């Protein structure tokens, strides 16, 4: 697992500029076969 700090985007408004919040994201890597995508076949 790794984390990233992503900067919030700057946006324009009628009166000037604003900024979205900075966000911390987690990047999770899984081994192949960890998640059963199709489920059990009956």
N, CA, C, O and CB atoms as a CASP TS submission, in Angstrom:
PFRMAT TS
TARGET T0000
AUTHOR 0000-0000-0000
METHOD Language model
MODEL 1
PARENT N/A
ATOM      1  N   UNK     1       0.848  -1.170   0.000  1.00  0.00           N
ATOM      2  CA  UNK     1       0.000   0.000   0.000  1.00  0.00           C
ATOM      3  C   UNK     1       0.897   1.238   0.000  1.00  0.00           C
ATOM      4  O   UNK     1       1.943   1.271   0.648  1.00  0.00           O
ATOM      5  CB  UNK     1      -0.966  -0.005   1.223  1.00  0.00           C
ATOM      6  N   UNK     2       0.467   2.232  -0.729  1.00  0.00           N
ATOM      7  CA  UNK     2       1.198   3.496  -0.788  1.00  0.00           C
ATOM      8  C   UNK     2       0.183   4.628  -0.657  1.00  0.00           C
ATOM      9  O   UNK     2      -1.004   4.437  -0.925  1.00  0.00           O
ATOM     10  CB  UNK     2       2.028   3.623  -2.121  1.00  0.00           C
ATOM     11  N   UNK     3       0.646   5.795  -0.250  1.00  0.00           N
ATOM     12  CA  UNK     3      -0.249   6.946  -0.148  1.00  0.00           C
ATOM     13  C   UNK     3       0.261   8.078  -1.019  1.00  0.00           C
ATOM     14  O   UNK     3       1.460   8.203  -1.272  1.00  0.00           O
ATOM     15  CB  UNK     3      -0.381   7.412   1.313  1.00  0.00           C
ATOM     16  N   UNK     4      -0.671   8.896  -1.470  1.00  0.00           N
ATOM     17  CA  UNK     4      -0.341  10.084  -2.264  1.00  0.00           C
ATOM     18  C   UNK     4      -1.068  11.270  -1.664  1.00  0.00           C
ATOM     19  O   UNK     4      -2.188  11.138  -1.172  1.00  0.00           O
ATOM     20  CB  UNK     4      -0.726   9.897  -3.771  1.00  0.00           C
ATOM     21  N   UNK     5      -0.438  12.413  -1.705  1.00  0.00           N
ATOM     22  CA  UNK     5      -1.125  13.657  -1.389  1.00  0.00           C
ATOM     23  C   UNK     5      -1.406  14.349  -2.706  1.00  0.00           C
ATOM     24  O   UNK     5      -0.479  14.723  -3.425  1.00  0.00           O
ATOM     25  CB  UNK     5      -0.282  14.568  -0.424  1.00  0.00           C
ATOM     26  N   UNK     6      -2.692  14.525  -3.033  1.00  0.00           N
ATOM     27  CA  UNK     6      -3.057  15.161  -4.291  1.00  0.00           C
ATOM     28  C   UNK     6      -3.497  16.586  -4.000  1.00  0.00           C
ATOM     29  O   UNK     6      -4.323  16.830  -3.121  1.00  0.00           O
ATOM     30  CB  UNK     6      -4.179  14.368  -5.021  1.00  0.00           C
ATOM     31  N   UNK     7      -2.941  17.507  -4.739  1.00  0.00           N
ATOM     32  CA  UNK     7      -3.262  18.918  -4.551  1.00  0.00           C
ATOM     33  C   UNK     7      -4.652  19.199  -5.110  1.00  0.00           C
ATOM     34  O   UNK     7      -5.037  18.662  -6.148  1.00  0.00           O
ATOM     35  CB  UNK     7      -2.203  19.825  -5.233  1.00  0.00           C
ATOM     36  N   UNK     8      -5.397  20.045  -4.407  1.00  0.00           N
ATOM     37  CA  UNK     8      -6.713  20.437  -4.885  1.00  0.00           C
ATOM     38  C   UNK     8      -6.591  21.382  -6.066  1.00  0.00           C
ATOM     39  O   UNK     8      -5.653  22.173  -6.153  1.00  0.00           O
ATOM     40  CB  UNK     8      -7.520  21.089  -3.765  1.00  0.00           C
ATOM     41  N   UNK     9      -7.555  21.288  -6.972  1.00  0.00           N
ATOM     42  CA  UNK     9      -7.511  22.137  -8.163  1.00  0.00           C
ATOM     43  C   UNK     9      -7.922  23.568  -7.825  1.00  0.00           C
ATOM     44  O   UNK     9      -8.742  23.800  -6.936  1.00  0.00           O
ATOM     45  CB  UNK     9      -8.425  21.570  -9.262  1.00  0.00           C
ATOM     46  N   UNK    10      -7.351  24.499  -8.533  1.00  0.00           N
ATOM     47  CA  UNK    10      -7.747  25.898  -8.430  1.00  0.00           C
ATOM     48  C   UNK    10      -8.829  26.130  -9.474  1.00  0.00           C
ATOM     49  O   UNK    10      -8.689  25.712 -10.624  1.00  0.00           O
ATOM     50  CB  UNK    10      -6.521  26.872  -8.635  1.00  0.00           C
ATOM     51  N   UNK    11      -9.901  26.793  -9.078  1.00  0.00           N
ATOM     52  CA  UNK    11     -10.976  27.060 -10.023  1.00  0.00           C
ATOM     53  C   UNK    11     -11.346  28.535  -9.979  1.00  0.00           C
ATOM     54  O   UNK    11     -11.094  29.231  -8.995  1.00  0.00           O
ATOM     55  CB  UNK    11     -12.206  26.181  -9.718  1.00  0.00           C
ATOM     56  N   UNK    12     -11.949  28.992 -11.064  1.00  0.00           N
ATOM     57  CA  UNK    12     -12.337  30.396 -11.158  1.00  0.00           C
ATOM     58  C   UNK    12     -13.812  30.563 -10.822  1.00  0.00           C
ATOM     59  O   UNK    12     -14.647  29.737 -11.190  1.00  0.00           O
ATOM     60  CB  UNK    12     -12.045  30.945 -12.562  1.00  0.00           C
ATOM     61  N   UNK    13     -14.112  31.629 -10.128  1.00  0.00           N
ATOM     62  CA  UNK    13     -15.494  31.988  -9.845  1.00  0.00           C
ATOM     63  C   UNK    13     -15.728  33.394 -10.372  1.00  0.00           C
ATOM     64  O   UNK    13     -14.819  34.033 -10.902  1.00  0.00           O
ATOM     65  CB  UNK    13     -15.810  31.896  -8.315  1.00  0.00           C
ATOM     66  N   UNK    14     -16.919  33.848 -10.225  1.00  0.00           N
ATOM     67  CA  UNK    14     -17.246  35.191 -10.710  1.00  0.00           C
ATOM     68  C   UNK    14     -16.426  36.260  -9.990  1.00  0.00           C
ATOM     69  O   UNK    14     -16.050  37.270 -10.584  1.00  0.00           O
ATOM     70  CB  UNK    14     -18.740  35.470 -10.529  1.00  0.00           C
ATOM     71  N   UNK    15     -16.156  36.030  -8.711  1.00  0.00           N
ATOM     72  CA  UNK    15     -15.470  37.053  -7.917  1.00  0.00           C
ATOM     73  C   UNK    15     -13.962  36.849  -7.816  1.00  0.00           C
ATOM     74  O   UNK    15     -13.276  37.693  -7.239  1.00  0.00           O
ATOM     75  CB  UNK    15     -16.050  37.088  -6.541  1.00  0.00           C
ATOM     76  N   UNK    16     -13.431  35.766  -8.352  1.00  0.00           N
ATOM     77  CA  UNK    16     -11.987  35.535  -8.252  1.00  0.00           C
ATOM     78  C   UNK    16     -11.680  34.060  -8.425  1.00  0.00           C
ATOM     79  O   UNK    16     -12.183  33.410  -9.342  1.00  0.00           O
ATOM     80  CB  UNK    16     -11.442  36.037  -6.902  1.00  0.00           C
ATOM     81  N   UNK    17     -10.847  33.538  -7.533  1.00  0.00           N
ATOM     82  CA  UNK    17     -10.481  32.126  -7.624  1.00  0.00           C
ATOM     83  C   UNK    17     -10.765  31.427  -6.303  1.00  0.00           C
ATOM     84  O   UNK    17     -10.853  32.059  -5.250  1.00  0.00           O
ATOM     85  CB  UNK    17      -8.994  31.969  -8.007  1.00  0.00           C
ATOM     86  N   UNK    18     -10.903  30.129  -6.382  1.00  0.00           N
ATOM     87  CA  UNK    18     -11.082  29.297  -5.196  1.00  0.00           C
ATOM     88  C   UNK    18     -10.202  28.074  -5.351  1.00  0.00           C
ATOM     89  O   UNK    18      -9.528  27.913  -6.369  1.00  0.00           O
ATOM     90  CB  UNK    18     -12.581  28.893  -4.992  1.00  0.00           C
ATOM     91  N   UNK    19     -10.205  27.220  -4.355  1.00  0.00           N
ATOM     92  CA  UNK    19      -9.372  26.024  -4.411  1.00  0.00           C
ATOM     93  C   UNK    19     -10.108  24.884  -3.741  1.00  0.00           C
ATOM     94  O   UNK    19     -10.684  25.046  -2.665  1.00  0.00           O
ATOM     95  CB  UNK    19      -7.996  26.263  -3.738  1.00  0.00           C
ATOM     96  N   UNK    20     -10.086  23.721  -4.390  1.00  0.00           N
ATOM     97  CA  UNK    20     -10.641  22.526  -3.774  1.00  0.00           C
ATOM     98  C   UNK    20      -9.664  22.005  -2.725  1.00  0.00           C
ATOM     99  O   UNK    20      -8.484  22.355  -2.744  1.00  0.00           O
ATOM    100  CB  UNK    20     -10.942  21.440  -4.839  1.00  0.00           C
ATOM    101  N   UNK    21     -10.148  21.178  -1.820  1.00  0.00           N
ATOM    102  CA  UNK    21      -9.312  20.647  -0.740  1.00  0.00           C
ATOM    103  C   UNK    21      -8.236  19.720  -1.283  1.00  0.00           C
ATOM    104  O   UNK    21      -8.429  19.061  -2.305  1.00  0.00           O
ATOM    105  CB  UNK    21     -10.171  19.906   0.285  1.00  0.00           C
ATOM    106  N   UNK    22      -7.094  19.674  -0.589  1.00  0.00           N
ATOM    107  CA  UNK    22      -6.083  18.660  -0.870  1.00  0.00           C
ATOM    108  C   UNK    22      -6.606  17.328  -0.328  1.00  0.00           C
ATOM    109  O   UNK    22      -7.312  17.289   0.679  1.00  0.00           O
ATOM    110  CB  UNK    22      -4.687  19.039  -0.229  1.00  0.00           C
ATOM    111  N   UNK    23      -6.249  16.246  -1.008  1.00  0.00           N
ATOM    112  CA  UNK    23      -6.774  14.929  -0.645  1.00  0.00           C
ATOM    113  C   UNK    23      -5.625  13.949  -0.501  1.00  0.00           C
ATOM    114  O   UNK    23      -4.700  13.946  -1.313  1.00  0.00           O
ATOM    115  CB  UNK    23      -7.791  14.424  -1.698  1.00  0.00           C
ATOM    116  N   UNK    24      -5.680  13.123   0.523  1.00  0.00           N
ATOM    117  CA  UNK    24      -4.710  12.034   0.673  1.00  0.00           C
ATOM    118  C   UNK    24      -5.384  10.764   0.156  1.00  0.00           C
ATOM    119  O   UNK    24      -6.488  10.423   0.580  1.00  0.00           O
ATOM    120  CB  UNK    24      -4.234  11.868   2.182  1.00  0.00           C
ATOM    121  N   UNK    25      -4.707  10.063  -0.768  1.00  0.00           N
ATOM    122  CA  UNK    25      -5.265   8.851  -1.355  1.00  0.00           C
ATOM    123  C   UNK    25      -4.387   7.665  -1.030  1.00  0.00           C
ATOM    124  O   UNK    25      -3.167   7.787  -0.923  1.00  0.00           O
ATOM    125  CB  UNK    25      -5.422   8.998  -2.871  1.00  0.00           C
ATOM    126  N   UNK    26      -5.022   6.512  -0.873  1.00  0.00           N
ATOM    127  CA  UNK    26      -4.289   5.269  -0.636  1.00  0.00           C
ATOM    128  C   UNK    26      -4.309   4.456  -1.924  1.00  0.00           C
ATOM    129  O   UNK    26      -5.364   4.276  -2.531  1.00  0.00           O
ATOM    130  CB  UNK    26      -4.907   4.454   0.557  1.00  0.00           C
ATOM    131  N   UNK    27      -3.153   3.969  -2.337  1.00  0.00           N
ATOM    132  CA  UNK    27      -3.031   3.097  -3.501  1.00  0.00           C
ATOM    133  C   UNK    27      -2.785   1.690  -2.960  1.00  0.00           C
ATOM    134  O   UNK    27      -1.756   1.426  -2.338  1.00  0.00           O
ATOM    135  CB  UNK    27      -1.866   3.567  -4.480  1.00  0.00           C
ATOM    136  N   UNK    28      -3.738   0.793  -3.203  1.00  0.00           N
ATOM    137  CA  UNK    28      -3.652  -0.568  -2.685  1.00  0.00           C
ATOM    138  C   UNK    28      -3.399  -1.509  -3.849  1.00  0.00           C
ATOM    139  O   UNK    28      -4.139  -1.490  -4.833  1.00  0.00           O
ATOM    140  CB  UNK    28      -4.946  -0.968  -1.915  1.00  0.00           C
ATOM    141  N   UNK    29      -2.365  -2.330  -3.749  1.00  0.00           N
ATOM    142  CA  UNK    29      -2.088  -3.324  -4.781  1.00  0.00           C
ATOM    143  C   UNK    29      -2.352  -4.707  -4.205  1.00  0.00           C
ATOM    144  O   UNK    29      -1.954  -5.017  -3.083  1.00  0.00           O
ATOM    145  CB  UNK    29      -0.623  -3.207  -5.303  1.00  0.00           C
ATOM    146  N   UNK    30      -3.032  -5.530  -4.995  1.00  0.00           N
ATOM    147  CA  UNK    30      -3.388  -6.878  -4.577  1.00  0.00           C
ATOM    148  C   UNK    30      -2.740  -7.881  -5.502  1.00  0.00           C
ATOM    149  O   UNK    30      -2.501  -7.595  -6.676  1.00  0.00           O
ATOM    150  CB  UNK    30      -4.913  -7.068  -4.556  1.00  0.00           C
ATOM    151  N   UNK    31      -2.455  -9.064  -4.969  1.00  0.00           N
ATOM    152  CA  UNK    31      -1.914 -10.132  -5.803  1.00  0.00           C
ATOM    153  C   UNK    31      -3.007 -10.677  -6.706  1.00  0.00           C
ATOM    154  O   UNK    31      -4.192 -10.606  -6.380  1.00  0.00           O
ATOM    155  CB  UNK    31      -1.312 -11.259  -4.936  1.00  0.00           C
ATOM    156  N   UNK    32      -2.601 -11.215  -7.829  1.00  0.00           N
ATOM    157  CA  UNK    32      -3.556 -11.793  -8.766  1.00  0.00           C
ATOM    158  C   UNK    32      -4.275 -12.960  -8.103  1.00  0.00           C
ATOM    159  O   UNK    32      -3.656 -13.788  -7.436  1.00  0.00           O
ATOM    160  CB  UNK    32      -2.849 -12.251 -10.063  1.00  0.00           C
ATOM    161  N   UNK    33      -5.602 -13.016  -8.298  1.00  0.00           N
ATOM    162  CA  UNK    33      -6.403 -14.088  -7.725  1.00  0.00           C
ATOM    163  C   UNK    33      -6.923 -13.781  -6.331  1.00  0.00           C
ATOM    164  O   UNK    33      -7.590 -14.628  -5.736  1.00  0.00           O
ATOM    165  CB  UNK    33      -5.603 -15.339  -7.685  1.00  0.00           C
ATOM    166  N   UNK    34      -6.645 -12.608  -5.792  1.00  0.00           N
ATOM    167  CA  UNK    34      -7.106 -12.259  -4.453  1.00  0.00           C
ATOM    168  C   UNK    34      -8.607 -11.998  -4.428  1.00  0.00           C
ATOM    169  O   UNK    34      -9.286 -12.369  -3.471  1.00  0.00           O
ATOM    170  CB  UNK    34      -6.358 -11.037  -3.942  1.00  0.00           C
ATOM    171  N   UNK    35      -9.127 -11.362  -5.477  1.00  0.00           N
ATOM    172  CA  UNK    35     -10.545 -11.037  -5.546  1.00  0.00           C
ATOM    173  C   UNK    35     -11.198 -11.950  -6.574  1.00  0.00           C
ATOM    174  O   UNK    35     -10.731 -12.063  -7.707  1.00  0.00           O
ATOM    175  CB  UNK    35     -10.767  -9.537  -5.908  1.00  0.00           C
ATOM    176  N   UNK    36     -12.290 -12.603  -6.162  1.00  0.00           N
ATOM    177  CA  UNK    36     -13.043 -13.464  -7.071  1.00  0.00           C
ATOM    178  C   UNK    36     -14.085 -12.596  -7.769  1.00  0.00           C
ATOM    179  O   UNK    36     -15.124 -12.290  -7.184  1.00  0.00           O
ATOM    180  CB  UNK    36     -13.717 -14.668  -6.305  1.00  0.00           C
ATOM    181  N   UNK    37     -13.820 -12.198  -9.005  1.00  0.00           N
ATOM    182  CA  UNK    37     -14.680 -11.262  -9.718  1.00  0.00           C
ATOM    183  C   UNK    37     -16.026 -11.890 -10.075  1.00  0.00           C
ATOM    184  O   UNK    37     -17.067 -11.247  -9.939  1.00  0.00           O
ATOM    185  CB  UNK    37     -13.985 -10.771 -10.979  1.00  0.00           C
ATOM    186  N   UNK    38     -16.008 -13.133 -10.528  1.00  0.00           N
ATOM    187  CA  UNK    38     -17.225 -13.758 -11.046  1.00  0.00           C
ATOM    188  C   UNK    38     -18.026 -14.484  -9.975  1.00  0.00           C
ATOM    189  O   UNK    38     -19.159 -14.882 -10.248  1.00  0.00           O
ATOM    190  CB  UNK    38     -16.874 -14.720 -12.142  1.00  0.00           C
ATOM    191  N   UNK    39     -17.511 -14.672  -8.806  1.00  0.00           N
ATOM    192  CA  UNK    39     -18.218 -15.381  -7.747  1.00  0.00           C
ATOM    193  C   UNK    39     -18.260 -16.868  -8.052  1.00  0.00           C
ATOM    194  O   UNK    39     -17.619 -17.351  -8.986  1.00  0.00           O
ATOM    195  CB  UNK    39     -19.640 -14.828  -7.576  1.00  0.00           C
ATOM    196  N   UNK    40     -19.026 -17.576  -7.246  1.00  0.00           N
ATOM    197  CA  UNK    40     -19.148 -19.020  -7.471  1.00  0.00           C
ATOM    198  C   UNK    40     -20.184 -19.272  -8.542  1.00  0.00           C
ATOM    199  O   UNK    40     -21.265 -18.684  -8.524  1.00  0.00           O
ATOM    200  CB  UNK    40     -19.526 -19.765  -6.165  1.00  0.00           C
ATOM    201  N   UNK    41     -19.856 -20.141  -9.472  1.00  0.00           N
ATOM    202  CA  UNK    41     -20.810 -20.511 -10.509  1.00  0.00           C
ATOM    203  C   UNK    41     -21.623 -21.691 -10.004  1.00  0.00           C
ATOM    204  O   UNK    41     -21.071 -22.696  -9.555  1.00  0.00           O
ATOM    205  CB  UNK    41     -20.090 -20.854 -11.853  1.00  0.00           C
ATOM    206  N   UNK    42     -22.963 -21.556 -10.085  1.00  0.00           N
ATOM    207  CA  UNK    42     -23.841 -22.615  -9.566  1.00  0.00           C
ATOM    208  C   UNK    42     -24.026 -23.738 -10.558  1.00  0.00           C
ATOM    209  O   UNK    42     -24.734 -24.703 -10.273  1.00  0.00           O
ATOM    210  CB  UNK    42     -25.191 -22.047  -9.195  1.00  0.00           C
TER
END
